[in-house]
Amino acid sequence: MEGARILTICNACRYCEGFCAVFPAIERRTNFAAADLNYLANLCHNCGECYYACQYAPPHEFAVNVPKTLAEIRVRSYRQYAWPRPMGNWLTVPVLIAGLAVGIFGARTNVAPANFYAAIPHGIMVAIFGTVGVFVLTALIAGLLRFWRESEVSLPVTVAALQRALSNALTLRYLSGTPRSWFHHLTSYGFLLCFASTTVAAFYHYAFRWRAPYGYLSLPVVLGTLGGIGLIAGPAGLFWLKQRQDAATRDPGHDRMDRAFLTLLFFTGATGLLLLALRETRAMPLLLAVHLAVVLALFVSLPYGKFVHGIYRLAALLRYALERPGAN
């Protein structure tokens, strides 16, 4: 396998051992099985620095290209761990189209401004997103368990190792200070703020019987607005950086997956903010249908696209923390 060949050369050279977590993890191995390659690929951030430092990169006859090789393996790992396995990104576009069709033609247009539940009944929203949410959560957990079982980690998980892994994941330690890390943070925390907004709104609805729409200074709206801004600025910045990335370190399959995910995130934020700005107008029912369709397509894509890298990378960082000398 090409990945094993290249990492064996890296293991003999060890020039890049201080670059990131990938190379110390390589040095703890004498051979590279498929599970090791999947682990190392998800430990990689694809920054490309090792490619430019490598004395064996093309045009050398060894043709060592760690970023591109690990990107190819990473995409394969997403498909390998996906549950159910036959499903994948191909499902996203049909779901988006179906959601748009049902929402646009099913939404009631002759309703009072800002009356979301008159346009699309609350029960229908809950039934659709509740069913999809349970399925997506099950698929994500199943994929994580497959990744972890294949890793065959024999060491017990400790609190210290988990804290270290979480710290490295949340702070993007190996990308810290770069423009990519800033846009990555905007995207990640924008997504989390939008999720928090939905959670708070659900609590308001069921605990206090407060029905949407909420005031512009209410907690759900403030959280959702900040999250929406993050989901516009972050993906737009990452897309811009991706256009500037050296083609030599990129994998076409990985690029397509990245762009699809960034596009859905961007339009989730954009349609949400547009709906908020125009919720008092006659355009509200149509905008609500479009926004919910985009969010539905995003949700369905989560277990089968770039989103799972965050989950598998956290698991890989935990394994890396457990493997460190003296960790246990």
Buried (B, 14 or more C-beta within 10 A) or exposed (E): EEBBEBBBBBBEBEEBBEBBBBBBBBEEBEEBEBBBBBBBBBBBBBBBBBBEEBEBBEEEEBBBBBBBBBBBBBBBBBBBBBBEEEBBBEBBEEBBEEBBEBBBEEBEEEBEBBBBBBBBBEEBBEEBBEEBEEBBEEBBEBBBEBBBEBBEBEEEBBEEBBEBBBEBBEEBBBBEEBEBBBBBBBBBBBBEBBEBBBEBBEEBBEEEEEEBBBEEEBBBBBBBBBBBBBBBBBBBBBBEBBEEBEEEBBBEBBBEBBBBBBBBBBBBBBBBBBBBEBBEEEBBBBBBBBBBBBBBBBBBBBBBBBBBBBBBBBBBBBBBBBBBEEEE
